[in-house]
Amino acid sequence: MRYTADLLTLARLVLAFVVPGCILQQEWHLALILFGVAALSDALDGWCARRWPYTPEEEAQLLWRRIDHHALDNGPDTLMLVLAVTALAFTIDYWWMLALLIYGVGALFFGAVQLLIHRGKAKAAEVTDVMFGYWFVINIGMVVMEMAYRADVVIWALGVGLGALAVLLPLKWERVVSRPETRAAAMKHAR
């Protein structure tokens, strides 16, 4: 069971490449379902990692566990969003403007978090990173709503999305209100 979180992350990485292909072929129902599965895997992998943690010996043995855990989890998420937004921009004209907005604001948030970390501003870095998380969720919502609109299932997608949010929010609550890894990184630079 220890590998469950890593397998969910790997599945999200694979889906990050499959979903844009579905979008480019305008397979909206399939793209929406797979994007939803990927989002669900993101919500569940952290819970699984806490439920079935690796031992220190396993952490040292497994090559992929030597990668920063935060980057290992966030990499597929970011890739999934960037590739889906890019595919939408190639498929739907007005998504070029949205893509520029999403990438631009995302880059500003990322840069601000990194600057605050390197200046040792722990609280400001953490708050900015939490706000960055809200921006990320808004972007995910925009992608989902576009795919739902194209699949002609907006009401269904809203219902499922709100239901999933009600169930998954408790699993992700610590990510909604804090970013301890960002705070820790900034505190290292404050010394």
PyMOL CGO cylinders between C-alpha atoms (Angstrom):
from pymol import cmd
from pymol.cgo import CYLINDER

trace = [
    CYLINDER, 0.00, 0.00, 0.00, 2.99, 2.31, 0.46, 0.3, 1, 1, 1, 1, 1, 1,
    CYLINDER, 2.99, 2.31, 0.46, 3.29, 2.77, -3.29, 0.3, 1, 1, 1, 1, 1, 1,
    CYLINDER, 3.29, 2.77, -3.29, -0.32, 3.95, -3.67, 0.3, 1, 1, 1, 1, 1, 1,
    CYLINDER, -0.32, 3.95, -3.67, 0.47, 7.67, -3.39, 0.3, 1, 1, 1, 1, 1, 1,
    CYLINDER, 0.47, 7.67, -3.39, 3.32, 7.41, -5.88, 0.3, 1, 1, 1, 1, 1, 1,
    CYLINDER, 3.32, 7.41, -5.88, 1.17, 5.40, -8.31, 0.3, 1, 1, 1, 1, 1, 1,
    CYLINDER, 1.17, 5.40, -8.31, -1.55, 8.06, -8.11, 0.3, 1, 1, 1, 1, 1, 1,
    CYLINDER, -1.55, 8.06, -8.11, 1.04, 10.73, -8.88, 0.3, 1, 1, 1, 1, 1, 1,
    CYLINDER, 1.04, 10.73, -8.88, 2.35, 8.67, -11.81, 0.3, 1, 1, 1, 1, 1, 1,
    CYLINDER, 2.35, 8.67, -11.81, -1.20, 8.22, -13.12, 0.3, 1, 1, 1, 1, 1, 1,
    CYLINDER, -1.20, 8.22, -13.12, -1.69, 12.00, -12.95, 0.3, 1, 1, 1, 1, 1, 1,
    CYLINDER, -1.69, 12.00, -12.95, 1.54, 12.48, -14.90, 0.3, 1, 1, 1, 1, 1, 1,
    CYLINDER, 1.54, 12.48, -14.90, 0.32, 10.12, -17.64, 0.3, 1, 1, 1, 1, 1, 1,
    CYLINDER, 0.32, 10.12, -17.64, -3.11, 11.80, -17.71, 0.3, 1, 1, 1, 1, 1, 1,
    CYLINDER, -3.11, 11.80, -17.71, -1.39, 15.18, -18.06, 0.3, 1, 1, 1, 1, 1, 1,
    CYLINDER, -1.39, 15.18, -18.06, -0.44, 14.05, -21.58, 0.3, 1, 1, 1, 1, 1, 1,
    CYLINDER, -0.44, 14.05, -21.58, -3.63, 12.13, -22.42, 0.3, 1, 1, 1, 1, 1, 1,
    CYLINDER, -3.63, 12.13, -22.42, -6.13, 14.88, -21.58, 0.3, 1, 1, 1, 1, 1, 1,
    CYLINDER, -6.13, 14.88, -21.58, -4.66, 17.45, -24.02, 0.3, 1, 1, 1, 1, 1, 1,
    CYLINDER, -4.66, 17.45, -24.02, -4.84, 14.83, -26.76, 0.3, 1, 1, 1, 1, 1, 1,
    CYLINDER, -4.84, 14.83, -26.76, -8.54, 14.39, -26.02, 0.3, 1, 1, 1, 1, 1, 1,
    CYLINDER, -8.54, 14.39, -26.02, -9.02, 18.17, -26.08, 0.3, 1, 1, 1, 1, 1, 1,
    CYLINDER, -9.02, 18.17, -26.08, -7.21, 18.53, -29.40, 0.3, 1, 1, 1, 1, 1, 1,
    CYLINDER, -7.21, 18.53, -29.40, -9.46, 15.83, -30.87, 0.3, 1, 1, 1, 1, 1, 1,
    CYLINDER, -9.46, 15.83, -30.87, -12.47, 17.52, -29.25, 0.3, 1, 1, 1, 1, 1, 1,
    CYLINDER, -12.47, 17.52, -29.25, -13.36, 14.40, -27.28, 0.3, 1, 1, 1, 1, 1, 1,
    CYLINDER, -13.36, 14.40, -27.28, -14.88, 16.62, -24.59, 0.3, 1, 1, 1, 1, 1, 1,
    CYLINDER, -14.88, 16.62, -24.59, -16.61, 13.94, -22.51, 0.3, 1, 1, 1, 1, 1, 1,
    CYLINDER, -16.61, 13.94, -22.51, -13.47, 11.81, -22.28, 0.3, 1, 1, 1, 1, 1, 1,
    CYLINDER, -13.47, 11.81, -22.28, -11.26, 14.85, -21.59, 0.3, 1, 1, 1, 1, 1, 1,
    CYLINDER, -11.26, 14.85, -21.59, -13.58, 15.95, -18.79, 0.3, 1, 1, 1, 1, 1, 1,
    CYLINDER, -13.58, 15.95, -18.79, -13.73, 12.50, -17.20, 0.3, 1, 1, 1, 1, 1, 1,
    CYLINDER, -13.73, 12.50, -17.20, -9.95, 11.98, -17.36, 0.3, 1, 1, 1, 1, 1, 1,
    CYLINDER, -9.95, 11.98, -17.36, -9.28, 15.48, -16.05, 0.3, 1, 1, 1, 1, 1, 1,
    CYLINDER, -9.28, 15.48, -16.05, -11.64, 14.71, -13.15, 0.3, 1, 1, 1, 1, 1, 1,
    CYLINDER, -11.64, 14.71, -13.15, -9.83, 11.45, -12.44, 0.3, 1, 1, 1, 1, 1, 1,
    CYLINDER, -9.83, 11.45, -12.44, -6.51, 13.31, -12.43, 0.3, 1, 1, 1, 1, 1, 1,
    CYLINDER, -6.51, 13.31, -12.43, -7.88, 15.93, -10.01, 0.3, 1, 1, 1, 1, 1, 1,
    CYLINDER, -7.88, 15.93, -10.01, -9.23, 13.18, -7.77, 0.3, 1, 1, 1, 1, 1, 1,
    CYLINDER, -9.23, 13.18, -7.77, -5.84, 11.44, -7.78, 0.3, 1, 1, 1, 1, 1, 1,
    CYLINDER, -5.84, 11.44, -7.78, -4.27, 14.72, -6.62, 0.3, 1, 1, 1, 1, 1, 1,
    CYLINDER, -4.27, 14.72, -6.62, -6.66, 14.91, -3.70, 0.3, 1, 1, 1, 1, 1, 1,
    CYLINDER, -6.66, 14.91, -3.70, -6.12, 11.30, -2.70, 0.3, 1, 1, 1, 1, 1, 1,
    CYLINDER, -6.12, 11.30, -2.70, -2.35, 10.93, -3.06, 0.3, 1, 1, 1, 1, 1, 1,
    CYLINDER, -2.35, 10.93, -3.06, -1.58, 13.14, -0.05, 0.3, 1, 1, 1, 1, 1, 1,
    CYLINDER, -1.58, 13.14, -0.05, -4.05, 11.23, 2.09, 0.3, 1, 1, 1, 1, 1, 1,
    CYLINDER, -4.05, 11.23, 2.09, -2.51, 7.92, 0.97, 0.3, 1, 1, 1, 1, 1, 1,
    CYLINDER, -2.51, 7.92, 0.97, 1.02, 9.21, 1.66, 0.3, 1, 1, 1, 1, 1, 1,
    CYLINDER, 1.02, 9.21, 1.66, 0.03, 10.11, 5.21, 0.3, 1, 1, 1, 1, 1, 1,
    CYLINDER, 0.03, 10.11, 5.21, -1.88, 6.85, 5.73, 0.3, 1, 1, 1, 1, 1, 1,
    CYLINDER, -1.88, 6.85, 5.73, 0.90, 4.58, 4.41, 0.3, 1, 1, 1, 1, 1, 1,
    CYLINDER, 0.90, 4.58, 4.41, 4.20, 6.44, 4.83, 0.3, 1, 1, 1, 1, 1, 1,
    CYLINDER, 4.20, 6.44, 4.83, 7.55, 5.08, 3.74, 0.3, 1, 1, 1, 1, 1, 1,
    CYLINDER, 7.55, 5.08, 3.74, 10.09, 4.08, 6.36, 0.3, 1, 1, 1, 1, 1, 1,
    CYLINDER, 10.09, 4.08, 6.36, 13.35, 6.08, 6.39, 0.3, 1, 1, 1, 1, 1, 1,
    CYLINDER, 13.35, 6.08, 6.39, 15.09, 3.03, 4.89, 0.3, 1, 1, 1, 1, 1, 1,
    CYLINDER, 15.09, 3.03, 4.89, 12.59, 2.90, 2.02, 0.3, 1, 1, 1, 1, 1, 1,
    CYLINDER, 12.59, 2.90, 2.02, 12.95, 6.65, 1.47, 0.3, 1, 1, 1, 1, 1, 1,
    CYLINDER, 12.95, 6.65, 1.47, 16.71, 6.15, 1.10, 0.3, 1, 1, 1, 1, 1, 1,
    CYLINDER, 16.71, 6.15, 1.10, 16.39, 3.11, -1.21, 0.3, 1, 1, 1, 1, 1, 1,
    CYLINDER, 16.39, 3.11, -1.21, 13.82, 4.37, -3.71, 0.3, 1, 1, 1, 1, 1, 1,
    CYLINDER, 13.82, 4.37, -3.71, 15.38, 6.74, -6.25, 0.3, 1, 1, 1, 1, 1, 1,
    CYLINDER, 15.38, 6.74, -6.25, 12.24, 8.81, -6.86, 0.3, 1, 1, 1, 1, 1, 1,
    CYLINDER, 12.24, 8.81, -6.86, 11.81, 9.41, -3.13, 0.3, 1, 1, 1, 1, 1, 1,
    CYLINDER, 11.81, 9.41, -3.13, 15.04, 11.43, -3.19, 0.3, 1, 1, 1, 1, 1, 1,
    CYLINDER, 15.04, 11.43, -3.19, 13.28, 14.09, -5.25, 0.3, 1, 1, 1, 1, 1, 1,
    CYLINDER, 13.28, 14.09, -5.25, 11.74, 16.93, -3.25, 0.3, 1, 1, 1, 1, 1, 1,
    CYLINDER, 11.74, 16.93, -3.25, 8.29, 15.60, -2.27, 0.3, 1, 1, 1, 1, 1, 1,
    CYLINDER, 8.29, 15.60, -2.27, 6.63, 18.95, -2.84, 0.3, 1, 1, 1, 1, 1, 1,
    CYLINDER, 6.63, 18.95, -2.84, 8.04, 19.20, -6.37, 0.3, 1, 1, 1, 1, 1, 1,
    CYLINDER, 8.04, 19.20, -6.37, 7.21, 15.54, -7.07, 0.3, 1, 1, 1, 1, 1, 1,
    CYLINDER, 7.21, 15.54, -7.07, 3.56, 16.17, -6.17, 0.3, 1, 1, 1, 1, 1, 1,
    CYLINDER, 3.56, 16.17, -6.17, 3.17, 19.60, -7.78, 0.3, 1, 1, 1, 1, 1, 1,
    CYLINDER, 3.17, 19.60, -7.78, 5.01, 18.83, -11.02, 0.3, 1, 1, 1, 1, 1, 1,
    CYLINDER, 5.01, 18.83, -11.02, 2.27, 16.65, -12.55, 0.3, 1, 1, 1, 1, 1, 1,
    CYLINDER, 2.27, 16.65, -12.55, -0.40, 19.10, -11.35, 0.3, 1, 1, 1, 1, 1, 1,
    CYLINDER, -0.40, 19.10, -11.35, 1.29, 22.03, -13.05, 0.3, 1, 1, 1, 1, 1, 1,
    CYLINDER, 1.29, 22.03, -13.05, 2.01, 20.02, -16.18, 0.3, 1, 1, 1, 1, 1, 1,
    CYLINDER, 2.01, 20.02, -16.18, -1.61, 18.87, -16.32, 0.3, 1, 1, 1, 1, 1, 1,
    CYLINDER, -1.61, 18.87, -16.32, -2.90, 22.45, -16.15, 0.3, 1, 1, 1, 1, 1, 1,
    CYLINDER, -2.90, 22.45, -16.15, -0.33, 23.91, -18.57, 0.3, 1, 1, 1, 1, 1, 1,
    CYLINDER, -0.33, 23.91, -18.57, -0.89, 21.22, -21.21, 0.3, 1, 1, 1, 1, 1, 1,
    CYLINDER, -0.89, 21.22, -21.21, -4.70, 21.36, -20.89, 0.3, 1, 1, 1, 1, 1, 1,
    CYLINDER, -4.70, 21.36, -20.89, -4.72, 25.17, -21.19, 0.3, 1, 1, 1, 1, 1, 1,
    CYLINDER, -4.72, 25.17, -21.19, -2.35, 24.99, -24.17, 0.3, 1, 1, 1, 1, 1, 1,
    CYLINDER, -2.35, 24.99, -24.17, -4.58, 22.40, -25.88, 0.3, 1, 1, 1, 1, 1, 1,
    CYLINDER, -4.58, 22.40, -25.88, -7.62, 24.62, -25.25, 0.3, 1, 1, 1, 1, 1, 1,
    CYLINDER, -7.62, 24.62, -25.25, -5.72, 27.57, -26.75, 0.3, 1, 1, 1, 1, 1, 1,
    CYLINDER, -5.72, 27.57, -26.75, -5.03, 25.53, -29.90, 0.3, 1, 1, 1, 1, 1, 1,
    CYLINDER, -5.03, 25.53, -29.90, -8.67, 24.41, -30.07, 0.3, 1, 1, 1, 1, 1, 1,
    CYLINDER, -8.67, 24.41, -30.07, -10.67, 27.52, -29.04, 0.3, 1, 1, 1, 1, 1, 1,
    CYLINDER, -10.67, 27.52, -29.04, -9.62, 30.98, -30.20, 0.3, 1, 1, 1, 1, 1, 1,
    CYLINDER, -9.62, 30.98, -30.20, -10.31, 33.00, -27.03, 0.3, 1, 1, 1, 1, 1, 1,
    CYLINDER, -10.31, 33.00, -27.03, -8.27, 30.59, -24.89, 0.3, 1, 1, 1, 1, 1, 1,
    CYLINDER, -8.27, 30.59, -24.89, -5.07, 32.22, -26.16, 0.3, 1, 1, 1, 1, 1, 1,
    CYLINDER, -5.07, 32.22, -26.16, -5.91, 35.28, -24.08, 0.3, 1, 1, 1, 1, 1, 1,
    CYLINDER, -5.91, 35.28, -24.08, -6.86, 33.13, -21.10, 0.3, 1, 1, 1, 1, 1, 1,
    CYLINDER, -6.86, 33.13, -21.10, -3.65, 31.11, -21.49, 0.3, 1, 1, 1, 1, 1, 1,
    CYLINDER, -3.65, 31.11, -21.49, -1.55, 34.28, -21.38, 0.3, 1, 1, 1, 1, 1, 1,
    CYLINDER, -1.55, 34.28, -21.38, -3.42, 35.44, -18.28, 0.3, 1, 1, 1, 1, 1, 1,
    CYLINDER, -3.42, 35.44, -18.28, -3.11, 32.06, -16.55, 0.3, 1, 1, 1, 1, 1, 1,
    CYLINDER, -3.11, 32.06, -16.55, 0.60, 31.68, -17.35, 0.3, 1, 1, 1, 1, 1, 1,
    CYLINDER, 0.60, 31.68, -17.35, 1.40, 35.32, -16.56, 0.3, 1, 1, 1, 1, 1, 1,
    CYLINDER, 1.40, 35.32, -16.56, -0.33, 35.46, -13.19, 0.3, 1, 1, 1, 1, 1, 1,
    CYLINDER, -0.33, 35.46, -13.19, 1.03, 32.01, -12.33, 0.3, 1, 1, 1, 1, 1, 1,
    CYLINDER, 1.03, 32.01, -12.33, 4.57, 33.15, -13.13, 0.3, 1, 1, 1, 1, 1, 1,
    CYLINDER, 4.57, 33.15, -13.13, 4.10, 36.28, -10.98, 0.3, 1, 1, 1, 1, 1, 1,
    CYLINDER, 4.10, 36.28, -10.98, 2.87, 34.19, -8.04, 0.3, 1, 1, 1, 1, 1, 1,
    CYLINDER, 2.87, 34.19, -8.04, 5.73, 31.69, -8.43, 0.3, 1, 1, 1, 1, 1, 1,
    CYLINDER, 5.73, 31.69, -8.43, 8.28, 34.49, -8.65, 0.3, 1, 1, 1, 1, 1, 1,
    CYLINDER, 8.28, 34.49, -8.65, 6.82, 36.26, -5.62, 0.3, 1, 1, 1, 1, 1, 1,
    CYLINDER, 6.82, 36.26, -5.62, 6.88, 33.08, -3.53, 0.3, 1, 1, 1, 1, 1, 1,
    CYLINDER, 6.88, 33.08, -3.53, 10.50, 32.38, -4.50, 0.3, 1, 1, 1, 1, 1, 1,
    CYLINDER, 10.50, 32.38, -4.50, 11.56, 35.97, -3.78, 0.3, 1, 1, 1, 1, 1, 1,
    CYLINDER, 11.56, 35.97, -3.78, 9.88, 35.93, -0.37, 0.3, 1, 1, 1, 1, 1, 1,
    CYLINDER, 9.88, 35.93, -0.37, 11.45, 32.56, 0.45, 0.3, 1, 1, 1, 1, 1, 1,
    CYLINDER, 11.45, 32.56, 0.45, 14.94, 33.81, -0.45, 0.3, 1, 1, 1, 1, 1, 1,
    CYLINDER, 14.94, 33.81, -0.45, 14.40, 36.96, 1.61, 0.3, 1, 1, 1, 1, 1, 1,
    CYLINDER, 14.40, 36.96, 1.61, 13.41, 34.85, 4.61, 0.3, 1, 1, 1, 1, 1, 1,
    CYLINDER, 13.41, 34.85, 4.61, 9.87, 36.27, 4.81, 0.3, 1, 1, 1, 1, 1, 1,
    CYLINDER, 9.87, 36.27, 4.81, 8.24, 33.08, 6.08, 0.3, 1, 1, 1, 1, 1, 1,
    CYLINDER, 8.24, 33.08, 6.08, 4.70, 34.29, 6.74, 0.3, 1, 1, 1, 1, 1, 1,
    CYLINDER, 4.70, 34.29, 6.74, 4.46, 36.38, 3.56, 0.3, 1, 1, 1, 1, 1, 1,
    CYLINDER, 4.46, 36.38, 3.56, 5.84, 33.49, 1.48, 0.3, 1, 1, 1, 1, 1, 1,
    CYLINDER, 5.84, 33.49, 1.48, 3.33, 31.07, 2.96, 0.3, 1, 1, 1, 1, 1, 1,
    CYLINDER, 3.33, 31.07, 2.96, 0.36, 33.42, 2.51, 0.3, 1, 1, 1, 1, 1, 1,
    CYLINDER, 0.36, 33.42, 2.51, 1.39, 34.13, -1.10, 0.3, 1, 1, 1, 1, 1, 1,
    CYLINDER, 1.39, 34.13, -1.10, 1.77, 30.40, -1.76, 0.3, 1, 1, 1, 1, 1, 1,
    CYLINDER, 1.77, 30.40, -1.76, -1.72, 29.74, -0.34, 0.3, 1, 1, 1, 1, 1, 1,
    CYLINDER, -1.72, 29.74, -0.34, -3.11, 32.47, -2.63, 0.3, 1, 1, 1, 1, 1, 1,
    CYLINDER, -3.11, 32.47, -2.63, -1.22, 30.83, -5.50, 0.3, 1, 1, 1, 1, 1, 1,
    CYLINDER, -1.22, 30.83, -5.50, -3.08, 27.62, -4.64, 0.3, 1, 1, 1, 1, 1, 1,
    CYLINDER, -3.08, 27.62, -4.64, -6.41, 29.44, -4.88, 0.3, 1, 1, 1, 1, 1, 1,
    CYLINDER, -6.41, 29.44, -4.88, -5.38, 30.81, -8.29, 0.3, 1, 1, 1, 1, 1, 1,
    CYLINDER, -5.38, 30.81, -8.29, -4.48, 27.28, -9.39, 0.3, 1, 1, 1, 1, 1, 1,
    CYLINDER, -4.48, 27.28, -9.39, -7.91, 25.95, -8.33, 0.3, 1, 1, 1, 1, 1, 1,
    CYLINDER, -7.91, 25.95, -8.33, -9.65, 28.79, -10.20, 0.3, 1, 1, 1, 1, 1, 1,
    CYLINDER, -9.65, 28.79, -10.20, -7.70, 27.83, -13.33, 0.3, 1, 1, 1, 1, 1, 1,
    CYLINDER, -7.70, 27.83, -13.33, -8.65, 24.17, -12.91, 0.3, 1, 1, 1, 1, 1, 1,
    CYLINDER, -8.65, 24.17, -12.91, -12.27, 25.29, -12.58, 0.3, 1, 1, 1, 1, 1, 1,
    CYLINDER, -12.27, 25.29, -12.58, -12.05, 27.33, -15.79, 0.3, 1, 1, 1, 1, 1, 1,
    CYLINDER, -12.05, 27.33, -15.79, -10.66, 24.34, -17.70, 0.3, 1, 1, 1, 1, 1, 1,
    CYLINDER, -10.66, 24.34, -17.70, -13.34, 22.03, -16.30, 0.3, 1, 1, 1, 1, 1, 1,
    CYLINDER, -13.34, 22.03, -16.30, -16.16, 24.45, -17.09, 0.3, 1, 1, 1, 1, 1, 1,
    CYLINDER, -16.16, 24.45, -17.09, -14.93, 24.92, -20.67, 0.3, 1, 1, 1, 1, 1, 1,
    CYLINDER, -14.93, 24.92, -20.67, -14.77, 21.17, -21.22, 0.3, 1, 1, 1, 1, 1, 1,
    CYLINDER, -14.77, 21.17, -21.22, -18.19, 20.74, -19.57, 0.3, 1, 1, 1, 1, 1, 1,
    CYLINDER, -18.19, 20.74, -19.57, -19.65, 23.46, -21.78, 0.3, 1, 1, 1, 1, 1, 1,
    CYLINDER, -19.65, 23.46, -21.78, -18.21, 21.81, -24.88, 0.3, 1, 1, 1, 1, 1, 1,
    CYLINDER, -18.21, 21.81, -24.88, -19.52, 18.40, -23.73, 0.3, 1, 1, 1, 1, 1, 1,
    CYLINDER, -19.52, 18.40, -23.73, -22.91, 20.01, -23.02, 0.3, 1, 1, 1, 1, 1, 1,
    CYLINDER, -22.91, 20.01, -23.02, -22.91, 18.82, -19.40, 0.3, 1, 1, 1, 1, 1, 1,
    CYLINDER, -22.91, 18.82, -19.40, -22.42, 22.06, -17.44, 0.3, 1, 1, 1, 1, 1, 1,
    CYLINDER, -22.42, 22.06, -17.44, -25.14, 21.42, -14.85, 0.3, 1, 1, 1, 1, 1, 1,
    CYLINDER, -25.14, 21.42, -14.85, -23.97, 17.84, -14.37, 0.3, 1, 1, 1, 1, 1, 1,
    CYLINDER, -23.97, 17.84, -14.37, -20.33, 18.98, -14.04, 0.3, 1, 1, 1, 1, 1, 1,
    CYLINDER, -20.33, 18.98, -14.04, -21.29, 21.66, -11.51, 0.3, 1, 1, 1, 1, 1, 1,
    CYLINDER, -21.29, 21.66, -11.51, -23.20, 19.13, -9.42, 0.3, 1, 1, 1, 1, 1, 1,
    CYLINDER, -23.20, 19.13, -9.42, -20.44, 16.55, -9.50, 0.3, 1, 1, 1, 1, 1, 1,
    CYLINDER, -20.44, 16.55, -9.50, -17.79, 19.20, -8.93, 0.3, 1, 1, 1, 1, 1, 1,
    CYLINDER, -17.79, 19.20, -8.93, -19.53, 20.69, -5.90, 0.3, 1, 1, 1, 1, 1, 1,
    CYLINDER, -19.53, 20.69, -5.90, -20.18, 17.22, -4.50, 0.3, 1, 1, 1, 1, 1, 1,
    CYLINDER, -20.18, 17.22, -4.50, -16.54, 16.24, -4.99, 0.3, 1, 1, 1, 1, 1, 1,
    CYLINDER, -16.54, 16.24, -4.99, -15.43, 19.50, -3.41, 0.3, 1, 1, 1, 1, 1, 1,
    CYLINDER, -15.43, 19.50, -3.41, -17.56, 18.80, -0.33, 0.3, 1, 1, 1, 1, 1, 1,
    CYLINDER, -17.56, 18.80, -0.33, -16.02, 15.34, 0.03, 0.3, 1, 1, 1, 1, 1, 1,
    CYLINDER, -16.02, 15.34, 0.03, -12.42, 16.22, -0.87, 0.3, 1, 1, 1, 1, 1, 1,
    CYLINDER, -12.42, 16.22, -0.87, -12.06, 19.55, 0.91, 0.3, 1, 1, 1, 1, 1, 1,
    CYLINDER, -12.06, 19.55, 0.91, -11.46, 17.88, 4.29, 0.3, 1, 1, 1, 1, 1, 1,
    CYLINDER, -11.46, 17.88, 4.29, -8.71, 15.75, 2.71, 0.3, 1, 1, 1, 1, 1, 1,
    CYLINDER, -8.71, 15.75, 2.71, -6.98, 18.85, 1.35, 0.3, 1, 1, 1, 1, 1, 1,
    CYLINDER, -6.98, 18.85, 1.35, -7.78, 21.25, 4.19, 0.3, 1, 1, 1, 1, 1, 1,
    CYLINDER, -7.78, 21.25, 4.19, -4.17, 21.64, 5.31, 0.3, 1, 1, 1, 1, 1, 1,
    CYLINDER, -4.17, 21.64, 5.31, -3.26, 22.75, 1.76, 0.3, 1, 1, 1, 1, 1, 1,
    CYLINDER, -3.26, 22.75, 1.76, -6.15, 25.24, 1.72, 0.3, 1, 1, 1, 1, 1, 1,
    CYLINDER, -6.15, 25.24, 1.72, -4.93, 27.13, 4.78, 0.3, 1, 1, 1, 1, 1, 1,
    CYLINDER, -4.93, 27.13, 4.78, -1.16, 26.56, 4.99, 0.3, 1, 1, 1, 1, 1, 1,
    CYLINDER, -1.16, 26.56, 4.99, 2.03, 25.67, 3.16, 0.3, 1, 1, 1, 1, 1, 1,
    CYLINDER, 2.03, 25.67, 3.16, 4.43, 24.46, 5.88, 0.3, 1, 1, 1, 1, 1, 1,
    CYLINDER, 4.43, 24.46, 5.88, 7.11, 23.52, 3.33, 0.3, 1, 1, 1, 1, 1, 1,
    CYLINDER, 7.11, 23.52, 3.33, 7.16, 27.11, 2.01, 0.3, 1, 1, 1, 1, 1, 1,
    CYLINDER, 7.16, 27.11, 2.01, 7.34, 28.49, 5.54, 0.3, 1, 1, 1, 1, 1, 1,
    CYLINDER, 7.34, 28.49, 5.54, 10.20, 26.10, 6.39, 0.3, 1, 1, 1, 1, 1, 1,
    CYLINDER, 10.20, 26.10, 6.39, 12.14, 27.03, 3.24, 0.3, 1, 1, 1, 1, 1, 1,
    CYLINDER, 12.14, 27.03, 3.24, 11.83, 30.74, 4.03, 0.3, 1, 1, 1, 1, 1, 1,
    CYLINDER, 11.83, 30.74, 4.03, 12.84, 30.20, 7.64, 0.3, 1, 1, 1, 1, 1, 1,
    CYLINDER, 12.84, 30.20, 7.64, 16.06, 28.52, 6.47, 0.3, 1, 1, 1, 1, 1, 1,
    CYLINDER, 16.06, 28.52, 6.47, 16.92, 31.68, 4.51, 0.3, 1, 1, 1, 1, 1, 1,
    CYLINDER, 16.92, 31.68, 4.51, 16.03, 33.94, 7.48, 0.3, 1, 1, 1, 1, 1, 1,
    CYLINDER, 16.03, 33.94, 7.48, 18.88, 32.57, 9.56, 0.3, 1, 1, 1, 1, 1, 1,
]
cmd.load_cgo(trace, "trace")
